[in-house]
Amino acid sequence: MFDPADPAFLADPYPEFARLRGSGGVHHHEGLGLAVAVSHEAASAVLRSRSLGRIWTDATPLEQFASFNMLHRNSLLENEPPAHTRLRRLVQSAFARGHVERLRPTVQALATRMVDTLAAAIRADGEADLLEHLAQPLPVAVIAELLGVPEEAGPQLVEWSNAIVKMYEYGLPRDKRAEAERAAEAFAGHLRGLVDERAAAPGEDLLSHLAASELTGDEAVATAVLLLMAGHEATVNVIGNGVRALLTDRDQWDLLVADPGLAPTATEELIRFDSPLQLFERTATADVEIAGFTVTEGGKIAALLGAAARDPEVFDEPDRLDIRREKNPHLGFGGGIHYCLGAPLARIEIAAALEALVARLPDLRLAREPQRRAEFVIRGLRDFPVTTA
């Protein structure tokens, strides 16, 4: 079974996923202490089964993780009905199609401005980091715009988010766990101050909506933090992983340069091809069978989204990047009642980034191979040096 800390596996986990799929849809992973669903059918069943839920368990010792546990205990992602239903109803109007569509010109303007900054940095220094200038600042700027958080706070929000999401990895060292709690405390405190400000002087932004809603103070803070973290982490890694894949498979990059109208299908393919979220965990609320594997009540099973996305039973030539792929039922945004609320906005952001890149930097190249992050669950790059030379 794969070792999630093995650098060779992290560099390219997909051959190992294919080997596992060849011998069954679900396997027990001794190291992770849970079952993993590796076929598309099994992973989809994990995401949609009502006998499997997101059952939050506090990080321990409790006194050392008060803020981290508060944020997750009150998150719609970590709750099941009826709490999930209530929380989702109170925030989903912000992501209705019309509301998100109104943000499209803003997102496109932000992407264009950031690509121009990237281009200027390349001209000045010969190369620049695509993560620093585009992939990281774009999603946090968009979510900040939605929430009404000052854009200049973006770098600090990213730093806190990066520290917190490391807690989703397995076998995290004690110092990184402590760092995650400090970030959670600071993030929650910052957002609580903003929520209190909007409660006293509301505007038209989502944070004002949350502050005026039926959400408790902790729920409003947890929801805002979730939107900022999820909206940033997934999108930054789709852009990073995806543009790297395009620049590595030059024919696909050149195809997008020739026809920017392919950006929407390219977006779906990049999410599928190198999933930014590799694993999504569920807990059995009753005995349940997935692909012939029984998960007993209280047991855990995870959908390996990266494995499901390369299943040849569902995707033609799954290891081939094809930005014209029409049949693309990837599970990158989850499934069932926890399907990602921000999916429409993420799609607009990724497509806007691609369109701005091919329009302004059609000769973009890798300056050298990027360094990959050492984490498994959140799959992304540590840096992304690019050039046009």
Backbone torsions as a table, in degrees:
resi	resn	phi	psi	omega
1	MET	NA	148.3	-174.9
2	PHE	-65.2	150.8	175.6
3	ASP	-102.8	112.2	-175.6
4	PRO	-67.5	-7.1	177.7
5	ALA	-102.3	-1.2	-177.3
6	ASP	-76.8	118.3	-178.7
7	PRO	-57.3	-35.0	179.8
8	ALA	-66.6	-39.8	176.8
9	PHE	-66.3	-44.1	-178.8
10	LEU	-63.4	-33.3	180.0
11	ALA	-63.5	-36.5	180.0
12	ASP	-157.2	88.6	-178.0
13	PRO	-78.6	-9.9	-167.2
14	TYR	-70.0	-35.1	174.0
15	PRO	-60.9	-39.2	178.1
16	GLU	-67.0	-38.5	176.2
17	PHE	-61.9	-40.3	179.7
18	ALA	-63.9	-40.0	178.7
19	ARG	-62.1	-43.7	179.6
20	LEU	-65.1	-42.9	179.0
21	ARG	-59.1	-33.8	-178.0
22	GLY	-66.3	-17.3	-179.2
23	SER	-117.4	14.6	175.5
24	GLY	143.1	157.6	-176.7
25	GLY	-80.4	-23.6	-178.2
26	VAL	-136.3	139.3	178.1
27	HIS	-138.2	150.3	173.5
28	HIS	-86.4	130.4	178.2
29	HIS	-105.6	107.6	-175.3
30	GLU	-61.6	-42.1	-177.3
31	GLY	-64.4	-40.7	179.5
32	LEU	-81.2	-19.5	179.5
33	GLY	73.9	30.1	178.5
34	LEU	-157.4	170.6	174.9
35	ALA	-85.3	150.8	177.8
36	VAL	-126.3	131.3	178.6
37	ALA	-94.6	121.6	-173.4
38	VAL	-111.8	-15.6	175.6
39	SER	-89.8	158.2	178.6
40	HIS	-62.2	-43.6	-178.9
41	GLU	-61.8	-44.9	-178.8
42	ALA	-68.9	-43.6	179.7
43	ALA	-62.7	-41.2	177.7
44	SER	-62.1	-40.5	178.8
45	ALA	-64.3	-38.5	178.2
46	VAL	-61.7	-43.4	-177.5
47	LEU	-69.6	-27.8	-171.9
48	ARG	-106.1	-15.2	-176.9
49	SER	-65.8	131.9	177.6
50	ARG	-81.0	-3.0	173.4
51	SER	-93.0	2.6	177.3
52	LEU	-125.1	128.9	-176.4
53	GLY	-136.7	170.6	172.6
54	ARG	-89.4	97.4	-177.4
55	ILE	-106.0	106.3	-174.6
56	TRP	-72.4	134.3	172.7
57	THR	-120.3	122.5	-177.5
58	ASP	-57.9	140.9	170.1
59	ALA	-67.5	144.4	-177.6
60	THR	-124.5	157.1	-1.8
61	PRO	-65.5	141.4	-173.4
62	LEU	-55.7	-40.0	-175.5
63	GLU	-68.3	-17.0	-179.7
64	GLN	-93.8	-7.5	-175.1
65	PHE	-134.5	39.1	-175.8
66	ALA	-60.3	-47.1	-176.4
67	SER	-73.7	-43.7	178.2
68	PHE	-57.6	-45.6	-179.5
69	ASN	-68.0	-37.8	178.0
70	MET	-60.7	-45.3	-178.5
71	LEU	-61.3	-38.8	-175.8
72	HIS	-85.1	-34.4	178.5
73	ARG	-62.8	-28.2	-178.0
74	ASN	-104.0	11.7	-177.3
75	SER	-90.4	140.3	177.3
76	LEU	-65.7	-24.9	179.2
77	LEU	-67.9	-29.1	-174.6
78	GLU	-104.5	16.9	179.9
79	ASN	-125.6	154.8	175.2
80	GLU	-112.4	167.3	176.7
81	PRO	-56.4	145.5	6.8
82	PRO	-86.6	-14.6	-177.6
83	ALA	-61.6	-43.0	-179.9
84	HIS	-61.3	-43.2	-178.6
85	THR	-59.7	-44.5	-179.5
86	ARG	-65.8	-47.3	-178.1
87	LEU	-63.7	-44.2	-177.9
88	ARG	-65.6	-39.2	-179.9
89	ARG	-61.3	-35.8	-175.4
90	LEU	-76.6	-17.2	-178.5
91	VAL	-115.7	-16.1	-171.1
92	GLN	-69.7	-21.8	179.6
93	SER	-62.5	-28.4	179.9
94	ALA	-67.5	-21.0	-177.5
95	PHE	-109.2	16.6	175.4
96	ALA	-61.1	152.1	-171.8
97	ARG	-53.6	-46.7	-176.8
98	GLY	-64.8	-40.3	-178.4
99	HIS	-66.4	-45.4	179.6
100	VAL	-65.3	-39.9	-179.2
101	GLU	-60.8	-33.0	178.3
102	ARG	-66.1	-20.1	178.7
103	LEU	-82.6	-12.0	-173.6
104	ARG	-54.3	-49.0	179.4
105	PRO	-60.3	-36.6	177.9
106	THR	-64.8	-44.7	179.9
107	VAL	-63.2	-43.9	-179.9
108	GLN	-63.9	-39.2	178.4
109	ALA	-65.7	-41.9	178.0
110	LEU	-62.8	-45.1	-179.6
111	ALA	-62.1	-43.1	179.4
112	THR	-62.1	-45.3	179.6
113	ARG	-60.9	-42.0	-177.1
114	MET	-72.1	-35.6	176.1
115	VAL	-68.2	-35.9	175.3
116	ASP	-61.7	-38.8	177.0
117	THR	-66.1	-41.1	176.3
118	LEU	-60.2	-45.6	-179.8
119	ALA	-62.1	-41.0	179.3
120	ALA	-64.8	-39.0	178.7
121	ALA	-66.0	-38.1	176.9
122	ILE	-64.6	-43.6	179.2
123	ARG	-61.9	-37.8	-176.1
124	ALA	-75.0	-39.5	-170.5
125	ASP	-118.2	-3.9	-178.7
126	GLY	89.1	-23.6	175.2
127	GLU	-157.3	164.8	178.3
128	ALA	-155.7	164.5	-177.3
129	ASP	-93.2	115.0	-179.1
130	LEU	-65.5	-30.6	176.1
131	LEU	-64.1	-48.4	-175.9
132	GLU	-63.2	-40.3	-171.5
133	HIS	-94.6	-19.7	-176.6
134	LEU	-134.9	-60.5	-170.2
135	ALA	-62.5	-39.9	179.9
136	GLN	-78.2	-48.3	-175.5
137	PRO	-74.0	-27.2	-175.1
138	LEU	-63.0	-56.5	-176.5
139	PRO	-63.5	-36.0	-179.5
140	VAL	-71.4	-32.9	176.6
141	ALA	-66.3	-37.7	-179.7
142	VAL	-68.4	-46.9	179.1
143	ILE	-65.5	-37.1	176.6
144	ALA	-62.0	-40.0	176.8
145	GLU	-62.0	-43.1	-179.4
146	LEU	-64.4	-44.9	-177.0
147	LEU	-79.5	-24.8	-174.5
148	GLY	88.1	28.4	177.2
149	VAL	-93.3	136.4	-179.6
150	PRO	-56.2	132.5	-177.0
151	GLU	-61.4	-31.6	-178.2
152	GLU	-66.2	-15.3	176.2
153	ALA	-79.1	-7.5	-173.8
154	GLY	-51.5	-52.0	-178.5
155	PRO	-56.9	-39.3	178.7
156	GLN	-67.5	-40.4	178.4
157	LEU	-62.0	-40.6	178.4
158	VAL	-63.0	-43.1	179.9
159	GLU	-61.1	-44.8	177.9
160	TRP	-64.2	-44.6	-179.3
161	SER	-59.6	-46.6	-179.2
162	ASN	-59.6	-37.7	179.6
163	ALA	-70.4	-40.8	-176.9
164	ILE	-67.6	-44.3	-173.7
165	VAL	-69.5	-15.2	175.3
166	LYS	-63.6	-21.8	177.5
167	MET	-66.6	-14.9	179.9
168	TYR	-82.2	-8.6	177.9
169	GLU	-81.8	166.8	-179.3
170	TYR	-101.0	139.7	178.2
171	GLY	70.4	33.6	-177.8
172	LEU	-69.7	133.9	179.1
173	PRO	-62.1	157.4	-176.1
174	ARG	-59.0	-39.7	-176.9
175	ASP	-66.5	-34.2	178.1
176	LYS	-72.5	-32.8	175.6
177	ARG	-65.6	-42.7	178.3
178	ALA	-64.8	-37.9	177.9
179	GLU	-64.4	-38.3	178.5
180	ALA	-63.3	-40.3	179.5
181	GLU	-67.8	-41.0	177.9
182	ARG	-61.9	-40.6	178.7
183	ALA	-66.3	-40.8	179.1
184	ALA	-62.7	-41.1	179.3
185	GLU	-63.9	-44.9	-179.4
186	ALA	-67.7	-43.1	-179.5
187	PHE	-62.1	-48.0	-179.2
188	ALA	-62.8	-41.0	179.5
189	GLY	-64.1	-42.0	178.8
190	HIS	-62.3	-47.5	-178.5
191	LEU	-69.5	-33.5	179.0
192	ARG	-64.1	-39.0	176.8
193	GLY	-62.3	-41.5	179.3
194	LEU	-68.3	-40.6	178.1
195	VAL	-61.3	-42.8	179.2
196	ASP	-63.4	-38.9	177.7
197	GLU	-61.9	-44.2	-178.0
198	ARG	-71.3	-30.3	176.3
199	ALA	-64.0	-35.7	-179.7
200	ALA	-81.7	-34.2	-177.9
201	ALA	-140.1	79.8	-174.0
202	PRO	-70.0	152.3	174.2
203	GLY	-121.7	-152.0	-179.2
204	GLU	-101.0	4.1	-174.3
205	ASP	-84.9	169.8	-177.9
206	LEU	-66.5	-34.4	179.6
207	LEU	-62.8	-38.4	175.8
208	SER	-64.5	-39.8	177.7
209	HIS	-61.2	-44.5	179.8
210	LEU	-64.8	-41.6	-178.4
211	ALA	-64.5	-32.0	-177.7
212	ALA	-91.6	-2.6	-175.4
213	SER	-84.5	-174.7	178.6
214	GLU	-79.7	0.0	179.2
215	LEU	-64.3	144.0	170.6
216	THR	-70.4	168.8	178.2
217	GLY	-58.5	-44.5	179.0
218	ASP	-64.1	-38.7	-179.9
219	GLU	-67.4	-39.9	178.5
220	ALA	-63.9	-43.5	178.6
221	VAL	-64.8	-47.0	-178.5
222	ALA	-62.1	-38.4	179.4
223	THR	-66.3	-44.1	179.4
224	ALA	-63.7	-42.3	178.2
225	VAL	-64.3	-43.0	178.5
226	LEU	-59.6	-45.4	-178.3
227	LEU	-63.3	-40.2	179.1
228	LEU	-68.3	-43.8	-178.6
229	MET	-68.8	-51.3	-177.5
230	ALA	-66.3	-40.4	-179.9
231	GLY	-65.5	-28.7	179.0
232	HIS	-86.6	-54.9	-169.5
233	GLU	-59.7	-45.4	-177.4
234	ALA	-68.0	-47.4	-173.7
235	THR	-69.4	-41.2	179.9
236	VAL	-60.2	-37.1	-177.0
237	ASN	-81.6	-27.3	171.2
238	VAL	-65.1	-45.3	179.9
239	ILE	-63.5	-46.4	-179.0
240	GLY	-64.5	-57.0	179.9
241	ASN	-59.4	-40.6	-173.1
242	GLY	-71.4	-45.9	180.0
243	VAL	-67.3	-35.8	173.8
244	ARG	-58.4	-44.9	179.4
245	ALA	-61.6	-41.3	179.6
246	LEU	-65.0	-42.3	-178.8
247	LEU	-72.4	-24.7	176.2
248	THR	-77.2	-38.8	176.5
249	ASP	-99.7	81.1	-168.0
250	ARG	-58.4	-32.1	179.7
251	ASP	-60.1	-37.7	-179.5
252	GLN	-71.3	-38.3	175.6
253	TRP	-61.6	-47.9	-178.6
254	ASP	-62.7	-33.9	176.9
255	LEU	-63.4	-40.8	179.0
256	LEU	-70.2	-37.3	175.8
257	VAL	-60.3	-43.1	-178.7
258	ALA	-70.6	-29.5	-177.1
259	ASP	-140.3	81.9	179.3
260	PRO	-60.8	-16.4	176.7
261	GLY	-64.3	-10.3	176.6
262	LEU	-81.6	-1.1	-175.8
263	ALA	-54.8	-41.2	179.2
264	PRO	-62.8	-45.5	178.6
265	THR	-71.9	-32.1	175.5
266	ALA	-62.5	-39.8	178.2
267	THR	-56.9	-49.0	180.0
268	GLU	-62.4	-40.1	-178.1
269	GLU	-68.6	-37.0	179.5
270	LEU	-68.9	-36.3	175.3
271	ILE	-62.6	-42.4	-179.6
272	ARG	-69.4	-45.6	-165.8
273	PHE	-66.0	-39.0	-179.0
274	ASP	-143.8	81.8	-169.1
275	SER	-58.6	129.5	179.5
276	PRO	-72.1	-23.8	174.9
277	LEU	-117.4	113.1	-173.6
278	GLN	-87.7	-28.5	-171.5
279	LEU	-139.7	134.8	176.8
280	PHE	-132.9	119.6	-168.5
281	GLU	-92.9	146.6	174.3
282	ARG	-134.9	156.6	176.8
283	THR	-119.7	136.5	-178.6
284	ALA	-75.6	125.3	175.7
285	THR	-92.0	-8.7	173.1
286	ALA	-158.1	162.3	176.5
287	ASP	-56.8	134.8	-178.0
288	VAL	-145.7	146.6	178.9
289	GLU	-109.7	127.0	177.9
290	ILE	-123.3	115.9	178.6
291	ALA	51.3	41.9	177.7
292	GLY	82.1	-0.8	-179.0
293	PHE	-105.4	126.9	-178.7
294	THR	-92.3	124.4	173.1
295	VAL	-103.9	116.3	-177.6
296	THR	-79.5	157.1	-179.0
297	GLU	-51.0	128.7	-177.7
298	GLY	91.0	-14.3	178.0
299	GLY	-77.5	163.1	-176.8
300	LYS	-116.0	146.5	173.8
301	ILE	-143.5	145.7	-179.5
302	ALA	-123.7	141.7	170.2
303	ALA	-84.4	120.0	174.8
304	LEU	-86.7	94.7	-172.4
305	LEU	-64.5	-35.4	178.2
306	GLY	-64.8	-36.0	177.8
307	ALA	-71.1	-43.4	179.5
308	ALA	-60.7	-33.2	-176.2
309	ALA	-74.0	-10.4	178.4
310	ARG	-115.1	21.6	-177.3
311	ASP	-77.0	117.1	-178.4
312	PRO	-69.4	-12.8	175.2
313	GLU	-71.2	-18.0	-175.4
314	VAL	-118.0	-35.9	-174.9
315	PHE	-116.2	127.5	174.6
316	ASP	-67.6	132.3	-179.7
317	GLU	43.5	65.0	-170.6
318	PRO	-65.0	-22.4	-179.5
319	ASP	-87.1	2.0	179.1
320	ARG	-100.5	130.4	174.4
321	LEU	-76.2	125.1	-177.7
322	ASP	-142.2	98.3	-175.5
323	ILE	-73.2	-4.2	174.5
324	ARG	-100.2	7.8	-177.7
325	ARG	-59.1	123.8	-178.2
326	GLU	-93.1	-46.2	178.7
327	LYS	-84.7	104.8	-172.2
328	ASN	-145.3	67.7	-178.5
329	PRO	-83.2	55.1	-179.6
330	HIS	-66.0	164.2	-178.9
331	LEU	-110.2	23.6	-174.3
332	GLY	-61.4	-24.3	177.3
333	PHE	-102.3	14.8	180.0
334	GLY	83.6	-156.9	-179.6
335	GLY	-170.6	167.4	-179.7
336	GLY	69.9	-152.3	-173.9
337	ILE	-70.1	-16.2	179.4
338	HIS	-98.7	16.1	175.7
339	TYR	-54.2	137.3	-171.2
340	CYS	-58.8	121.0	178.0
341	LEU	-63.1	-33.8	-174.8
342	GLY	-88.7	10.2	-176.8
343	ALA	-55.6	-45.9	179.8
344	PRO	-59.9	-39.4	-179.8
345	LEU	-70.4	-41.3	178.5
346	ALA	-59.8	-41.4	179.4
347	ARG	-61.2	-41.7	179.3
348	ILE	-64.6	-42.1	-178.8
349	GLU	-63.6	-47.7	-176.9
350	ILE	-64.4	-46.0	178.9
351	ALA	-62.2	-39.7	179.4
352	ALA	-64.2	-40.2	178.6
353	ALA	-63.6	-44.6	179.7
354	LEU	-63.2	-45.5	-178.6
355	GLU	-62.2	-41.7	-179.6
356	ALA	-67.9	-38.5	-179.6
357	LEU	-64.8	-48.8	-176.0
358	VAL	-72.1	-26.7	179.0
359	ALA	-73.8	-41.3	-172.8
360	ARG	-101.1	-24.1	-178.2
361	LEU	-133.1	59.7	-177.2
362	PRO	-63.3	-21.9	-179.4
363	ASP	-97.2	19.7	-179.2
364	LEU	-57.6	141.0	179.7
365	ARG	-140.6	158.9	168.6
366	LEU	-70.0	130.2	173.5
367	ALA	-75.0	-36.3	173.4
368	ARG	-166.3	170.4	-177.0
369	GLU	-65.2	127.9	178.9
370	PRO	-65.1	155.4	172.7
371	GLN	-85.9	136.1	179.9
372	ARG	-92.2	144.8	173.9
373	ARG	-61.7	150.8	-175.2
374	ALA	-83.1	0.6	-177.7
375	GLU	-91.0	154.5	179.0
376	PHE	-98.1	-49.8	-172.9
377	VAL	-62.2	-50.4	174.7
378	ILE	-95.0	109.2	-174.0
379	ARG	-98.0	120.3	-179.2
380	GLY	-164.5	-173.6	-177.7
381	LEU	-107.7	150.4	175.1
382	ARG	-85.2	-32.7	175.9
383	ASP	-150.3	168.9	-177.6
384	PHE	-152.7	75.8	-178.6
385	PRO	-72.7	125.9	-179.7
386	VAL	-127.5	160.4	178.9
387	THR	-149.3	174.0	172.8
388	THR	-121.9	6.7	-177.6
389	ALA	-72.4	NA	NA
